[in-house]
Amino acid sequence: MSTLDATRAELGLLVLYLGKAEARDKICRAIQYGSKFLSNGEPGTAQNVDKTTSLARKVFRLFKFVNDLHALISPTPQGTPLPLILLGKSKNALLSTFLFLDQFVWLGRTGIYQNKERTELIGRISLYCWLGSSVCTTLVELGELGRLSSSMKKLEKDLKNKNKYDNEQYRAKLNKSNERTLSLIKAGIDTVVAVGLLQLAPKTVTPRVTGAFGFVSSLISCYQVPASIIVVFFLCAFIFLP
């Protein structure tokens, strides 16, 4: 395959990735928090990029609250402990509320809704909902990781002297454990970001800290979106192309 054919194929994969609204939102999120880190809350170009990108992202999230609303009313897998069910449903309810209220914030910041004080109040309520959903996600992932760890140890005992990595069921559980560990890290980071946006600890979680944590969380989100590795491959191909 020629260099042109390879580049064309990579561009085609990139188009497929960028065709996902979720992917565009995550890329914009990385730009937003990267700009917040650079600005450190000070007026200037970086802060303008932060604000405009934040507003643009709200368009990608229009009606996205339906996703978590659907998850809220959907049945949970059999065998899930009641505390984890309640935490999971709380997460869905809080995240759905956050995304729903965020639409009114967008209306206020674009000038369609004229009441600025009400817009700021709705914005803070929505961020508290996001903070609550991040805490619930953290607890859910901790609980699920504990369950996975127990089942993996039981499976190891059943396999005895056999190579556990040759067992398909064990590998599947290991992959699931890795995914949940990454989700746990992201949820913990998002909790810090929410605290920063709400200015609950302004001396500790400064705009620069919020931006740094938000940027790392955004990179994790980009990785979690299907086919996101295409972007990394595309960029690397351009860097090392002769």
Buried (B, 14 or more C-beta within 10 A) or exposed (E): EEEEEEBEEBEEBBEEBBEBEBBBBBBBBBBBBBBBBBBBBEEEEBBEBBBBBBBBBBBBBEEBBEBBBEBBEEEBEEEBEEEBBEBBBBBBBBBBBBBBBBBBBBBBBEEEBEEEEEBEBBBBBBBBBBBBBBBBBBBBBBBBBEBBEEBBEEBEEEBEEEEBEEBEEBEEBBEBBEEBEBBBBBBBBBBBBBBBBBBEEEEEBBBBBBBBBBBBBBBBBBBBBEBBEBBEEBEEBEEEEE
